[in-house]
């Protein structure tokens, strides 16, 4: 029979993982919303300064999103570690992810992972196309 404390502990870790994933999703939504709003302002006024302004939230949210993804990976590693251990040696109150931080990639590598790199680089390319369209329109 599985220990009830172990199940509760895994559920608690899973809730942290879900919260990190939710934060990442919200950041992506805010990024698209802010960039679209700045595109609308730039198109309305034919002013490329608004598009240059879009670079700041893109970079800020990209860094923050990498932070959440990295933290999420730590908690996934903790979840897997606890799942594999004998119930008698599990500390049911630990949420320490430090042992897994050594094995995880640095922020730059996480920023350019498939999930984040494709999303944010696509937005940067879109910004570059919009800048070109506004700056060099005939």
N, C-alpha and C positions, 0 to 999 in steps of 0.2 A: 504494500500500500504506500502511495506517495504521501510524504509528509505535507500537511496542510500549510505549515510555515514556508516550506520551499515553494509551494504553488503561489502563495501570496507574494513572496519575494519576487518571483519571476513575473507576476502580474504587475507589480510595482515598477520593475525595470521596463517592462513593455509599455507602461503608460508614459514613462520618460521618453522612450524611443518614439512613441506616437506623437508626443508633444514637440519633439525636435523636428520630425517630418512635417508636422503642421506648420511650424514656424518657417520652415524652408519654403513650403507651398505659398504661404502668405507673402514672403519676401519676393517671390517670383511674380505674384499678382501685383504687388505694389510697384515693382520695377516696370512692368508692362504699362500699368496705369499712368505712372509719372512720365514715362517716355512718350506715350501716346498724347498726353496732355501738352507736353512741351512741343511735340511735332505739330499739334493743332495751333498752338500759339505762334510757332515759327511760320507756318503756312499762311495764317491769317495776316500776319504783319510783314511777311516776306523778310524776316529777320533771322539770320542764322545763329545769332547769339543764344536763342532759346535752345537750339540743338546742342551747342557747345555746353550749355548748362546741364543737359541730360547726361553728360559723361560722369558727373559727380555722383548722382544717385546710383548709376549703373555700377560703378566701382565700389561704392559703399555697400550696396546690397550684395554684390558678388562676394566681397570679403566676409560679410556677416553670414551669408548663406554657406560659405565654406566652413566657417566656424561651427554652425549648426550641424552640417553634414559630418564633420570630423567628430564632434561630440556624440552624434548618433552612432557612429561607427564604434566609438569606445564602449557605449552602452550595449551595443549588439555583441561585442566581444565579451563583455561582462556576463551578459545573458547566456551566451554559449558556454562560457566557463562554468557558471553555476549549474547549468543544465546537465553538464557532463560529470560533475563531482558527486561523490557519495554524500548523502544527506547528513550524515553524522559530522562531516568536516566543514559544512557550509555555515558561515556566519549569516544568519537570516536578516541582519540589519546593515550589511555592508552595501555601499553604493560607490565604493572606491574604484575608479577607472585608471588610476595611475599605472598599474602594472601593464596595461595595454597601450599606453601612450608611446612607449618606446617602439612598439611594432608598427604603429600607424604612420602614415605619410605626413609630411609637413603641410602647412596651409597652402603653399603654392601648388603642390602636387594635387591637393584636394580641389583647389580652384580650377585646375585644368583637367579634372576628371571628366569622364564622358558626360555625366548628367549635368554638371555645372558648366563645363567648358563649352559644350554645344549651345546651351541656352544663352549664356551671356555673350559669347562671341557672335552669335547670330544677331543679337541686339546691337552689338558694336558695329557690325557690318551694315545693318539697317541705318544706324546713325550716320555712318560714313556715306552711304548712298544719298540720304536726305541732305547732308551737308553739300555734297557735290551738286545735287539738284537745285538747291537754293542759291549757292554761291556762283554757280556757272550756268545759270539758266539764260537762254538767249534773249 
